[in-house]
Amino acid sequence: MTRALACIVVLAGIATLAACGVGADDYRAAVHDVQVRHEARLTALTTKATADLAGRMDAAVVDLGALAQEIAAFAAEVKRVPTPEADQTAADALVAAYTRLRAATLAVRAAVIARNRTALAAALVAFNAAADGEAAAVDAFNGT
């Protein structure tokens, strides 16, 4: 009887570990699905805003506003995905990176609206740093 109870406890532990693994895999798959849903629009808006910054400032303002909204929607959707405890730190870092990227996008937009070249140069440096930080957070999240 004691041996049978010990086996049940061991099997329950294995089942719990297996369930945690599936949960983590399900979580990463759900986040990947969110990334896939937003990737094309984020890329298109970034490309368009970059092109418009070369001389179509009014269009760039619109593009940057749309990009900031898309980043916010993306971050909010990632944040809504139920997160296993083991992935919480990486998930928080990922959402924080998206939040910083959105803030940097809005700073670029504000500099364009003000037509302030000095502020724009500084905002673009901050945007590039935020984009690098987002890429690093994605790599860390994916374990690469």
C-alpha positions, 0 to 999 in steps of 0.5 A: 500500500505504501509503495502504491501510494509512493508510485501515485505521488511520483506519477502525479508529480510527473503529470504536473511537470508535463502539464507545466511543459505543455502550458509553457509551450501553449503560452509560447505558441499563443504569443507566437500567434499574436506576433504573426497576426501583427508582424505584417502590419508592424513591418508595413507601418515601419517601412512606410513611416521610414520612407515618409520621414525622407520628405513627406512629414505629414504622412509620417505623422499619420504613419507613426501614430498608426505604428504606435497604436499597432504596437500598443495593441500588440503589447496589450494582446501579448499581455492578455495571454495567460502566462505560466509562472516560469515565463512571467519574467520574460513575458514582462520584459517583452511587454516592457520592450514593446511599451518602450518602442511605442514611447520612442515611436511617439517621441519621433512623431512629436519631433516630426510634428514640431519640425525640430530636427535636433529632437528628431535626431535624438528621437530616432536614436532612442527609437533605434535603441528601443528597437534593439531592446525589443529584438533582444527581449524577443530573443531572450523570450525565444531562448535564442 
